[in-house]
């Protein structure tokens, strides 16, 4: 047992844990973060640099963007003076391959700058000749089916209503769509939720659409971190330590217990075993790790924990640079990879190298299927490079270095468990809280923002119990007027139907 006393133990040093620790430390409490990894930050952390032709390039879990609706994370970074400037996204391109035919269309700026108000702003795509050229007669016949799913995302709020829609997947809802519409939303699903649509619960996808696009045009706007997530995490951890908090790396918590009003976290570090205690404990690790801790600590109970997803990230450096191409986008159809980012248009270090050498670097993500991810490193790189040459013929033979990175199964698949089974910020155990992008809460946020807002709310619970002033939780931007009116009308209609149905059953 360590001798130093802390006011709160935080298991996990990702965005949720760092957010909670900073807000506690700024109110004068002394939190201890126990992080299993050798670096702070979880999925936002940096990784060891990669040396290409004598130049060190920063590497991370993958490119992250701060979407317009990430209001609490943006407020935290601004208040703590973590980042002075962001890199605005310009446009995203959709590249679709069917056999030997490759078509492409810019969709990002079209959607967020649409002249048509939400929720009809996707209609702006029909003003693009490239998009119209991709549509076939089956797509035109399926327009009603497409609209019915989009309308469902307007009229159902899975998080607020705690509506898991058990047994329904987004892939199932796509079956009656035309091939082009299906390919577009297959790409959006893989790009946004990191897995096959047939694995995505319908409730998770509807909530995803609501937060990222369907209720507001500007929700599609986002910015890049100019030096990646590693810089953010390092600066946050430095502030926490300067305020009296502590961080212990490579300390994997195996179980927790409550004794004499104190929570005790048992951890392993190399071959060493130890424990720390505090009046409050916050489980802020990823879903699989939290599930392991809960099951090892308490009597068996059927709690729901969202699946963790793994994926591969491949970076390719070239000795030439293409002109007038969007900095990011997605692949669909007969491609191995699913999205891409030209790092020389996003990150400062890559921009400097590109300006000096005329080279470029692309990052692509592969989210499955399992048999693709199971390929040997050399084969997977070869297949990706072949597809890159198909998409960008001018790059053929110009690759100077590849780098493959396999990320662990910790990326959250958004899903809602059956009512009463999905852990929220407050838990059945007094003074034990949860935070992370997998935690149930009515906030509409996803991923980085959900981790931030649940970490902030959990910190407020601890502060209130300690008699200290909580921090403000910023509200999310409201729906655009037309979308809000349709949403209200649809929800009133559903409420009336439920009332009529209840009267008939009771009579």
Buried (B, 14 or more C-beta within 10 A) or exposed (E): EEEEEBBBBBBBBBBBBBBBBBBBBBBEBBBBBBBBBEBBBBBBBBBEEBEBEEBEBBBBBBBBBBBBBBBBBBBBBEEBEBBEEBBEBEBBBBBBBBEEEBBBBBBBBBBBBBEBEBBBBBEBBEEBEBBEEBBEEBBEEBEEBBEEBBBBBBBBBBBBBBBBBEEBBBBEBBEBBBBBBBBBBBBBBBBBBBBBBBBBBBBBBBBBBBBBBBBBBBBBBBBBBBBBBBBBBBBBBEBBBEBBBBBBBBBBBBBBBBEEEBBBBBBBBEEEEBBBBBBBBBBBBBBBBBBBBBBEBBEEEEBBBBBBBBBBBBBBBBBBBEEEBBBBBBBBBBBBBBBBBBBBBBBBBBBEBBEEBEBBBBBBBBBBEEEBBEBEEEEBBBBBBEBBBBBBEEBEEBBBBBBBBEBBEBBBBBBBBEEEBBBBBBBEBEBBBBBBBBBBBEBBBBBBBBBBBBBBBBBBBBBEBBEBEBBEBBEBEEBBEBBBEBBEEBBEEEEEEEEEEEEEEEE
